[in-house]
Amino acid sequence: MEKPIQKRTLATRAKLIAAGEAIVSEGGFDALRVEEVVSRAGVAKGTFFAHFRDKDALMERLIGARLDSILDALSEVPAPATIDAMVDEMLPMLQFMVSERYVFDLILRYSGAALIDDIGPIGMCIGRHETVVMGWLNADGLRRDVAPKILAEGIQAFVFQTLALHFCALHSDIAIQSRLRSYLKPWLLAH
């Protein structure tokens, strides 16, 4: 039988997360340092590592929470009627995902695309995004010859390709929305 988590342990973890959130809100995700987190939380460095295996584990939690909030809003909008509207609805999520190179790198590593032992907050959000997008695929004019799950997975692949090219010096001259639309139209329109 598993031992219940002590209130003090939960309170310490909450202090570490709150300290991380404060640092990120002041200076961005790239500004977060373990030393600053423990200083603000008033705990020893070892305590941090008792709660998070490394800095990325805390960042995954913070980034996952931000993605989850964006997905809450996305799941409330009516299904977009066009591909242009679909891209416009996804834009806040895409902008967050490229807000900092570190954010994109972490999302890519923890999205489930790479081999990882367990699916954490970011991987769960990527799965949730797929579900939201699948609900949008009933618009008139969209292809019906492929299962919605495959279409949604393709959309996600194009999202990651678009965002990766955003950081590429050779390809960064095209706006995210334009590039994603250029991929989604041939992928989603009925043939």
Helices and strands as residue ranges (DSSP letters): H 7-27, G 29-31, H 34-41, H 45-51, H 55-76, H 83-97, H 101-110, H 121-135, H 148-166, H 176-188
